């Protein structure tokens, strides 16, 4: 069963940490409980830098821990994370 989950990073939260948190929440796990490690699937520093300039209408999609992670920048360049869990 595919389950969708949306997450908006909190003020001051790096995008890479927000993705880690979103994947954990989508799987009903704690951040420290999950076995998935972000740098096995994507470079967290590159992810943070890609969206730091807040370019509007940018999208990045990658597979991670039985999920499809999509990061969309809204019209103001703020990232919104969508998790499609395939567990």
Buried (B, 14 or more C-beta within 10 A) or exposed (E): EEEEBEBEBEEEEBBBBBBBBBBBBBBEBEEEEBEBEBEEBBEBEEBBEBBEEEEEEBEBEEEBBEBBBBBBBEEEBEBBBBBBBEE
